[in-house]
Amino acid sequence: MLIPKQFGAALALVLVFLFTLTLPGAAAPPRDPAAGSPPAGPPPPGAKPVPPARASQDRPGGAGAPQAPLRARGPDAFGYLVSDSNERNGPVFTYYSTTQLITTWQWASPTSENDDGIAVLSPPFPVRIYGRSAVTLTISSNGLIYAGQDFCNPDNSDCYLNSSLPSANAPPALIAPLWDDMVIPDSGDSGVYTTVVGTAPNRTYVVEWRGVSFYNFSDQAASFEVLLHERGNAIEFEYKLLDGDRASGGSATVGIQSYDQSSGLAYSIDELALTNQSAVRFWTLTYPNSLSSDSSGCADPVYTGQVVNPGSVAAGFHLSVGDSNPDFSSVVTPTDTGVISPGLSVPYTVTVNMPAGAPLGVSDVTTLTVASTTQTFPVTDRLALTTNVSTLGADFAPAFGSQAGTAGTTVSYTVALYNSSGGANSFGLTAAENAWPVRIVPTDTGTIAAGASISVTVYVTIPTGTQVGESDAVVVTATAHQQGECPFFGRLELTTYDGSALDRRPLPQPRARHALVDFPANGRVYMLGGATTGNVLEATVEEYDPRADTWTARRPLLHAVSNVGAVVLGDTIYVPGGFDGTAAVDLLQTYQPASDQADLVTSDPLPAPRYGAGVVAVGGKMYVIGGAVDITGTDTITRSVLMYDPARPAGARWQARAALATGRAFAAVAALNGQIYAIGGLSNLNTLTDLSSVEVYDPAALSSTLGS
């Protein structure tokens, strides 16, 4: 008799938000390569446990197999749902012919070239998993894929044992069509293959496990595929031939997991859930998946998004909202989408009605529920819209600051105070919560027009006798003299240190080739895009608060890019071009910190693809300086200067300006006194020739001066 394998911790499977199933288990015996079934008795130290057979008869996945029940479930924290081809509106089984046999395996044992292997591949386009783009994938012979290269090393014995989801024992950015202990037979055309279907930008990357069997169960076999699409978040599993309990999922994990391993969605775990010529699809019903806004207590924030029909037949959806704070009242339009054709979407708008005089710091979470009204497609998704009251008619820019000085000296801070009250107003300025002497100039602003600003300077004196490392914080409050419906005021928080600046909190994860900008309106720093460990491209936007010394993940860019720059124009951060893992792109992406909203300027993309360019703002306009148009070649580095003017009509915001004297990419570029300085860089990507020259570009004169 075979002893069931050790399941470890109980496995939680969320069934349409309602049910929890726990599976106990017992220890497994070691495997005997010479035997068709494992011997009885305890495993010797270091032995590889044998995945179990089930007590039931082996069930071929063909004719006569029981029909699987409907299994729609989710969403997980990201918003993924899962459905299968048994649903009327589920995915349609589509199996592609693959041609590229993977031969670059790293095997766990040099004497066994068909068991526990991994191969690192670069798909022809960045693959989106949980909203992020991966340019490198690791394919495991054990029926799984994940982003990066650093988890399932050949000597990592955990990678042939499947896991519950989410789990730290499962790889990050996991795609598991049939995660089990598999063997690639030496006979026939068995193997793992890839192919690309379609044309850009609508390609599909296919990975097929063909004719694979299972460790110590060579009489069972499976052929199945993963479909990864160039557009969207959808991930699809296709099952062609499933012969036996193991092939039908009886000892496998079928599901996906996020990069940080905190969120995941299982279709099945150790369950006979799969059948021949069937499909499973992971998808999102709404986009974006959550939003947040920092708003005035006198202004009602508005959120917009899309309801997507990812099914194969037409369906309609009902929208409703609820607020966590009873003083807030949200309204959604439309409340019913009407019938949406497969693959299309309908926009929605949520307006959050804020209570009059809402105090600074009050927040509300509006839950938007999207539920299908089509009986054959019973799905529901929910997302959170977070509103924070962060301004009450007066705004300091920046609103936070910190400096260091020595005992007995005075440190000064100069900020802008904006009148956001909606009409002409004047403000009195006072200091509080400070122990060190503080002086404010002016203490009364006089009349400021609506939307206009004045300069305010705060002087902080560090007392004699303070110790290095001591600090003091002051809160400067601007209070309106003319009160309207709301009690107009704003706050400025400043921290002064005795001594040099203190060490600051590190990045949440390693990052290179990203953009970094300071955003004066809120005194915070934003890091956008780039690449992390394993050269995985990032769309992430990380916000750094110097006052609190904290990093916060914000709404990501719509496209993951590296080798980018960024500038601030008004209330928007612009990110032009970049590298998407395959080539330079002509995208113009934006991010607005106030609404935590990422977007794409489709009316005015970059006139030409560009990465490694210098990006700088002068006079309310953005300049893209030099850069590269391709990843190889002697003529890929450009001298071009492109100017973007957001005040011009849509479709006509880019203008070509006078070129640089020298083509350069990856140069240091900065603006000073209305002129642009381009320093160093590369002049040739093939030879990696560095430049030492300094070039001064005058946007007004359309001329460039080259220094030695």
N, C-alpha and C positions, 0 to 999 in steps of 0.2 A: 504494500500500500504506500502511496506517495504522501508525504507529510506536507501540509500547506505551508507556503513560504511566510516568513516574518513580515508582517505589514508595518511594524513599528507603531508610530502614533496613529490614533484613529483618523480616518479619512472623512473630511466633511465635504459633502456634495450639496450645493445649493440648488434645489429644484423649484424654479419659478418663484424664488424668494421665500418658500414656505416650508420645505422639508429638509431634514438632516438625517443622513445615513451614516452609521458607524460600523466599520468592519474590523473585528478582532482577528488575530492570527497566531500562528505558532512558528517556531524556528524551523529553518530549512536545512536539509542535509547537504553535504558537499557534492559537487558534480564529479562524475567519473567520465573522462573523455572517451574511454573505450566501451562504455556501456550505453545502451539505449535508454535506460532509466536510472535515476540516482540510487545509490545504495542506502540502506538504513544506517542509523547511528549518528552520533554527534559529529560535526565537521571538525577537522583538524585545524590548528591555528593558521590563519591567513587563507583558508580555502574560500573559493568563490561560492556563495550560496546558489542553489539551483532554483530558478523560478518555478512556480508550482504548476502542476496540472490540476484541473478541476475534477471533482468527484463524478460529475456527469459524463455521459458519453461525449466523445469529440463530435462537435456539430459542424459539418461542412456549411459554408456560407452560401451554398447554392440553393437549388430547388428543395423545397421541403423545410427550409430553415424558418423558425418563427419570425414573424414581422416585428421589428422593434417598435416600441411605443413612441409617441411624440415626446421630444426631449428639449423643447425650447426652454432656455434658462438664461439667467443673468438679470441685470447687468453687473459687471464687476465695478471696481472703483473708477476705472477709466471710462466705462460706458459700453464695453463690449458685451454683446449678446451672442448666443449660439443657437443654431437651428439645423435641421437636417432635411434630406430630400423626402422623408416621409410626410412632411408638411406640405399642404397644397401650395403655400407661398414660400416654400423653402428652396434651397439651391437645387439646380438640375445637375444630375451626374454627367460630368464632362471629362473624358479621359484622353490625354494627349500622347502621341507617340514621341518618345524621347530618343536622342541619338548619341549624346556625349557621355560615354562611360567614364566615371570617376576612377582614376588610377593613382592618384597622389595620396594614398592612405598612409596614416601613421598607426601602426598596429600595437596593441598592448604587449604582444609577445612576438619576437622575430621569427619564431617557429610556427606561428599560427596566423597566416595572412588572410583570415576570413572572419575574425571574431574581435569585437571591441576595438573598432578603428574609427578615426576621425580624419576628415579632410577639410582644409580651409580653402574656401573659394571666394571669388569676388564676382557677384552677379553683375549683369550688364547695366543695371540701374540701381540706385539706392533703394533698398527695401524698407518699407515703413512698418514698424512694429511698435505698438503702443504710442503712436504719434511721433516717433523718432525714426530717423533714417539710418540704416546700417549699410556700409559699403563692403563689409566683410562678414561672411557667414561660416559657421562651423557645422559641417554635416557629420552626423554620427551614424555608423552602421546599425545602431540600435534604435532607429526609427525616430530621430529627433533632429532639430535644427536650433541653433541659437546664435545671437549676435556676438561678435568678438571671437577671441581665440583662447581665453585663459581659464576655462572652467573644466571641461572634460578632457584633461590631458590623458594620453594613453595609459599612464600608470595610476590614474584616478579610478579606483575600483567602484566608486559610487555610481558611475555613469551608466552601468548596465542595469542598475536597480531603479525601477520607476518610483515615483514619489507622488504624494498628494499635492494639490495646488491651492493657494500659493505655498511655497516652501523654499527655505534657504538651501535645501538639498537638491533643488532643481536649478538648472542654469538660468541666468538672467536672459530676458528677451527670448523666452522659450517658445518654440513651435513644435508640438509633439503630436504627429498624426497617429503614431502607434509606438509608444516608448516601451520597449520590452528588451529582453536579452536575446538578440538576434544573431544569426550566422549567415554569411553570404556563401552559398554552395559553390563548389568549383565547376559544376556541370552547367551545360546549356548557356543561356544568355543572362543568367542571374547576375545581379549587380545593382549599383546605384547610379542613375543616369540623370542628366539635366538637359534642358532645351529652352529656347525662347520662342514664344508665340506672339504674333502681332507686330505692329510697327509703333515706334515712338510717337506720341507719349502714352500709348495705350498697350504697352507690352505686358506679357505675363511670363514670369520665370517659373519653370516647372522643375521639381525635383522628384524623381521616381525611385522607389525601392521595388525592384523587379525580382520576383521569384525567390525572396529571402525566406529562410526557415528560422527555427528557434533552437536555442541551446538545449541539447538533450532531447529535442522533439523534432527530429529531422523529417518526420512524416507529415508535419504541418507546414503550410507555406502561405505567403501573402504577397500581393502586388498592389501598391497604393502610391498616391502622389500628393504633393503639396503644391498649390497654386498661389503665387505671390504677385500682386498686381502693381504696376507702375504708379497707378493713381488710387488714392483712397487707403483706408485702413483694413479692408476686407482680407481675410486669410481663409483659404478653402482646402479641405481634405477630400480626396477622391479615392474610393476603394473599389478596385476592379475584381480581384480574386482573393477570397479569404477562406482558407481551408483549415478548419479545426478551431478549437476553443481559444487557443492562444492568438490565432490570427483574427478572431472576432472580438478581441479586446479583453479576454478573461483574465489576463495578467498584465495589462498595459495601462498607461496613462494616455488619455486623448484630451489635449487641451493646450492652453497658452498661458504665459506668465510675463509680467512686466519686467523692466530693466532692474528695478530695485527689489524685486522678489517679494514685494508686499501685496501685490494684487495679481490675481489669476482667475481663470475660468476653466473649469473641467467639463467636458462633454461626458466623459465616463472615466472611472478608475477601477481597474480589476473587475470589469463587468462585461458580460457578453452583449455588447450594445451595437456592434457593427455588422453589416450585411453586405453581400456582393452588390456591385453596381449601385452604390449609394454615395452620398456626398454630405459633408458637414461643413458649415460656414460660420465663422466668427465675424461679427460686423457691428457697427454702431448705428443707432437709429437717429441720433441728433448730432449736429456739429455747430459750434464747438461743444465740448463736453461739460464745461463749467466756465463761469464768468464772474468777475468782481469789478466793483467800481468805488472810487473815492469821490464822494459828492458833497455839495453844499447842503446845509440843512434847509435851504430855500429852493432847491432845484430837484426835480424828480428825474432820477436816472432812467435811461431807456436801454434795454438790452435787445440785441437782434441775433438771429441764428437761422438754421435750416433744419427742417424735418425731412429726412431722406427715406425713401422707400427702397430698401435693399433687396426686396423679394423678387420673385419671378412673375407675379401677377399683380394687377392693380389693387391698391388698398387705400383706405382712409384712416385718419388719426384724429383723436380728440385731445385737446390741450386744456390743462387746468393748472392753477397756481395756488399756493398757500404760503403764508408768511410766518416765520418763527417769532417775530416781534408783533404783538397784537396792535401796536400803534401804527404800523405800516399797513398799506393796502395795495396789493399788486393786481394788475389787469393784463391779460394776454389776448392778443389778436393775431390770427383768428382763433376761435375756440374749436373749430373743425376745419381740417385742411381740404375737405372734399376728397375725391378719388385722385390718388397720385399714381402715375404710371411707373412701372419698374425702372429703377435707376434714376428717377427724377426727384426733385425736392420742392418744398414750399417754404417761403420765409415766414418767420414768426417775429413778433415784437412783444416784449414785456415791459410795461411801464410801472415803476415802483413809486406809488404815491406816499411821500414822506409827511409825517406830522409837522404842523407849523411849530417852529421854535425847537426843533429836534436838537438836543445838545451835542456838542462835539464829543466824539467817541462812541456814540450810539451806533449799533449795527443791526442788520436784518438779513436773514437768509431766506430768499424766495425759492421754494421748491417747485420747479416746472415738471409736471407729469405729462408724458406723451403716451397715449394708449391707443392701440389699434381698434377701429370700429368694424373691422372685417373679421367675421367669425373664424374663417380659415387661417387667420394670421394673428393669433392671440398673443401679442407682445406688448410690453410696457417698458418705458425708459424714464428715468428721473435725472434731473441735473440741478445743481445748486447755483443760484445767482446771489452773490454776497454784496451788500451795499454797506459802506462805511461812511458815516458823517465825518468828514475830515476838513471842511472849510466852512466858515460862517461869515463870509463877506469881506474878509481881509486875509490876504495870503502873502507870507514871506517867501522869498526865493533867494537862496535856499531856506528851508524851514528848520534845518539842523546844521550845526557846525561844530568843529573842534579844532583847537590849536594848542601848541605847547610853547612855553616860555620859561625864563628863569626867575627866581625869587627877586622881587623888587622891581620888576619890569611890568609894562602894560601891553596887553595884547588887544588888537582891534579886529573887529568883524564888520564888514560892509555888505549889506544885503539890500534887496529891493522889496518894497512893500507895495502890493497891488490892491487897488480898490475893486473888490469883486461883489460889492453890495447891490449893483444894478443901477445906481445913480450917483451923482456927485456927493461926496462925503468927506469928512475929516476925522482923524483918529488921534487919540491920545495914547502915548506909549509909556508903559511902566515895567519895572523889573521886580521879580519875586523869586523866592526859594534859593537865593544866593547868599553865601557867607562872605565872599570876597567883594571888594568895592566894584561897583558897576556904574558907568555913565552912558546915557543914551543921547544921541544927537540926530534929529530934534526930538523933543518930548511931545511936541504937537505938530502934526503934519501940515496943518492948513488944508484948504479944500483940494481934493484930488478928483479929477474927472473919472467917470465910470470906466473901468478897464485900464486906467492909467496907473503909473507907479511913481514913487519917489525913492531916493537912496537914504538908507538908515545906517548909522554907524554905532556899534556898541563897543565900549572900551571896558576891558576887565583888567584890574590890577592884581598881580600875584603878590600877596603880602610877603615881606621879609620874614625869614624864619621858617617858611614852608619846606617840606622835605620833597626830594625828587620822587615823583610818582603820585603825589597828592593831586587832587583835582577838585574842581567846584563847578556846579551847573547853575545856570541862570535861565529863567523863563521870562521872555519879553512878550508882553501882551499888548496888542493894538486894539483899542476899543473905540467904536464909532460914536461920534457925538450925536449924529442924527440916526436914531434907532427907527427901523421900520417894523415890519411884521416879525422879522427875526432879530435877535440880539447880535448884531454884527460885531465880530471880533476875530482875531487871528493870533497864533502863537508861534514864537521863535524859541528854539531850545539850543543853548550853546554850552559846551563843556570845555573848560580850560585846564591844562595839565602843567604841573611844575616839572620841567625836564623834557627829554626827547619823547617823541610819540611812542606809544605803547605798541607791543605786538598785537596784530589783529587776527581775527578768526580766519582760518584758511578756507579755500574754495570747497564746496560740497563734494566735488570730484575733480580729478585732474582735467585740465583743459588747455588746448593750444590752438593757435591760428583763429582766434575769436575776435570779435569787436568789443570795445569797451568805451563807454561814454559816461560823463557826469550829466545829471539832469537837474539844472538849477531850480526848477519849480518845486521840487520836493527835497533837494539836498541829498539825493541818493545816486548811486552808481549802478549802471546796468551793463551786464555782460551778455552778449548775444551770439548764438551760433558757435562754430568752432568744431573741434574734434577731441574726443577723449581716448582713454586707453583702448588699444586695438584699432586705432584709426576709425572709430565709430563716429560718424557725423552727428552733430547735435543741432536741434532747432530750439534748444532750451534758452529761456531768458531768465537770468538770475539777477535779483535785486540786492544790492548791498546797502545797509543802513549804517553809516559811520557812527551815529549817535548810540544805537543799541549794539553795534558790532555784530550784526546778524546778516545772514544770507537767506533770501526767500525766493523760492521758485515761482515764477510768474507764467502767464500764458505764453506758450512757445510760438516761435515763428511758424508760418505755414509750410516752409521748406527748410530742411536742414542744409546748411552751407558752412564751409570753412574758408579761410584765407580772405576774410572780409574786413571792411571798415564800416563805421557808422557815424552819423552826425545828428545833432538835435536842431530842428527847425520848428520854432513855436512849441506846440504841445506834442510833437511827434518825433520819434526816432526813425531815421531812414537808414536802411541797410541795402546798398546797391550791389548787385552781382554776387560773386563768390564762386566756390568750387563745390559741385554736388557729388563728388566721388568719381565722376567720369569725365566731366568737362567743365569749362567755364559756363556760367549761366547769365542770362540777361534780365533776371528778375529784379524788381524793385519792391522790397518788402518794407513794411512799416510796423512800428509798435508804439502804442499810446499808453504811457504809464498811468494816467489818471483813470482810464477805463479798463486797463489791463486787457487791451484788445490788439490782436495782431491782424494784419491785412496784407493784401497784395495790390499794388497800383497797376491794374491791368491796362489802364488807358495810356500809361507812359512807362513802359519797360525801358531798361537801358537800351540805347541805340545799338549796342553790340555786346556780346558776352564779354565778361571781364572778371578776373580774379587777381588778388595780390595788388590791387590798386590803392593809391592813397586817397582818402576821403576826408574832406575838410569843408567847413562852413565859413563863408565870408559874405557879409551884407545880406543875410537872410536867404542866401542861395547855397546849394551844395555843388562842390566841384569834385569830380572823379578824375584823379591824376594818374596817367600811365596805367600800369598793370599788364597782365598777360591775357592773351586771347585763346591760348591752347596750352597743353601740358608739355609739349615737346616742339622742337623746330627752332631754327635760327631766327625766324621772323615773327615769333609769337609775342614778343614784348613791344608795347606800343608807346608812342610819344603823345598820344591824343590827350586832350583835356575836354571833358564834357561837363556842362553846367546845367543844373536842374533848378528851375524857378517855380516854386509851388504857387506863386501868384498868377502865373500865366494860365490860359485856358487848357482844360484837359485835352491831351493828345498833342500839345505843342509846348510842353514844359522843358524839354531837353533842347540844348543848343550846343553845337560844336564850337569850341573856342580855339584860339591860336595854340599850336602844339608846343610841347616842350622842346628844348634844344637837344636833349638826349632821352631816348627811350629807357624807361626804368620800371621795374616791378619790385614789390616788397620794400619800397623805400619808406623812410620815416618822413611824414608830411605833417606840417603844422602851419597855422595862420598867426601872423603877428602884424599889427598895425595895418590891416587891410591887404597884406601881401602873403603869398603862399610860399613856404620854404619846403623844397624836396631835397632830402639829404640821403646820399648813398643809394643802396638798392642793388638789384641784379640787372645786368645788361644782356645776359645770355643764359637761358635755362639749360641748354645742353652742356655748356662748360662751367656753369655756375660762376660766371665772372662778376666779381663784386665791384661796385663803383665807390669812389671816394669823393666825388664832386658834389658841390652844393649849388642848387639851382633856385633862383628867386623868381617867382612868377607873379606878375602884377595883373590881376583880373581887370582893373579899370583901363589900363593901357594896352591890354592884350599883348603883352610882351614878356619875354623871359630872359633873365641874365644868368649866364653860366659861370660859376667860379671854379677855381682849380681845386 
